[in-house]
Every structure is written in C-alpha cells, then in structure tokens.
Amino acid sequence: MGAALLLTGCGDGQDPASVPEGWGTLETRSLSVGYPKNEGYAEQPAAERAKSNAAVALQSKDGIRTGMVSVQLDFATGVSDAAGAAAAAGAGIGMNSTRRATEDVRLAGPDDAGEARDARRIDYDFTADGQDDTPNVGTPMTGVLVAGVDSKGVPFVVRLNAVKDAVDAEDLDAFVESITVK
C-alpha cells in the first residue's frame, strides 16, 4: 500500500487534498476546502454572505445556524507567513473563546507552492452569542481555523464553527486535510 500512496502524488506536480465522500467543496482564488454536505451544510450564495467571506457553507436546523464553514481572503495587512496569518486570525476568535491547541500543518497544493502550503491550525471552544440566527446565548460551540498565506502572498483563514459535539475530532481533521492551497 505504501508504494501506491507514493505514486498518487506523482506526475502532475500536484498534491491534491482528500475530500471525504459525501462532502462538497468550496472554491476560491486562493484555495479549495471541503465541507460536510452530507451533514446538511449548503453553500451560501455570494449575494447572501458577508462581504468579508470569499466562500461559505452553512448548516441550519429549525432556522438556527448550527454550523458554518467560511473562507476569508486578504483579511489582514502586513502578513507574510502562516504565523502572522494565524496571529491575526486568532485575535479574531473572541474574548469568550478558549484555545485548546495550536499546531503547524502542511496543506495540499502544487509541488512548487513552497511555503504557501505551510499553515497553522488553531482549535478552540466558545459560546454562542445568539445573534444572526446562531444558537441561544451560552450554547457550547467548537471551532477550528487554519490560517496561512497563498502562493501569491494573499493571507487566508478557513474556519469551521459548529455546536459542540456536532462535529467529531475525526471530521475536524478531515476538514483541515481537505484544504488545497493554490
């Protein structure tokens, strides 16, 4: 099996990410990322999403947004690497958040993308604020963000936020592994 794994990355200079079966893919100019379409997430039309988001997939139950995958591009100035992008993105997770882990990750992408494939992952917990169709104030939530800089120097942050325990650790890992930087 090891030889087969080595062969899959050869030939086209690409190292594409693995998107789990049943998932959809959000495409932006800087990256693509999978989202759990089979869990009720649906891509939000551009006209409906916040101006700061390049792509969004939402999960709603009874009119309440219980999960969200979002991609923001060029969200910070003066950022030139994954550490800087993660610092800027981490500052935005809020005062009511608790960081659980921070680690360096290597994203899928073209062989010549170099440092653009280096990113930082931050796992965190927070409580819902009850605004904008989110769960009731105080509802436990979980999140993971991946921040970096694409091959053209554009900083990005990709987030998955959901009601706590609605997305297990395996799916959070699959989400991170589904990102392909361009």
Stockholm file with secondary structure:
# STOCKHOLM 1.0

chainA/1-182         MGAALLLTGCGDGQDPASVPEGWGTLETRSLSVGYPKNEGYAEQPAAERAKSNAAVALQSKDGIRTGMVSVQLDFATGVSDAAGAAAAAGAGIGMNSTRRATEDVRLAGPDDAGEARDARRIDYDFTADGQDDTPNVGTPMTGVLVAGVDSKGVPFVVRLNAVKDAVDAEDLDAFVESITVK
#=GR chainA/1-182 SS CHHHHHHHTCSSSEECCCCCTTCEEEECSSEEEEECGGGTCEECCGGGSCTTCSEEEEEEETTEEEEEEEEEESCSSSCCSHHHHHHHHHHTTCTTEEEEEEEEEECBEEGGGGGGGEEEEEEEEEECCCCTTCSCTTCEEEEEEEEEECTTSCEEEEEEEEETTSSCHHHHHHHHHTCEEC
#=GC SS_cons         CHHHHHHHTCSSSEECCCCCTTCEEEECSSEEEEECGGGTCEECCGGGSCTTCSEEEEEEETTEEEEEEEEEESCSSSCCSHHHHHHHHHHTTCTTEEEEEEEEEECBEEGGGGGGGEEEEEEEEEECCCCTTCSCTTCEEEEEEEEEECTTSCEEEEEEEEETTSSCHHHHHHHHHTCEEC
//
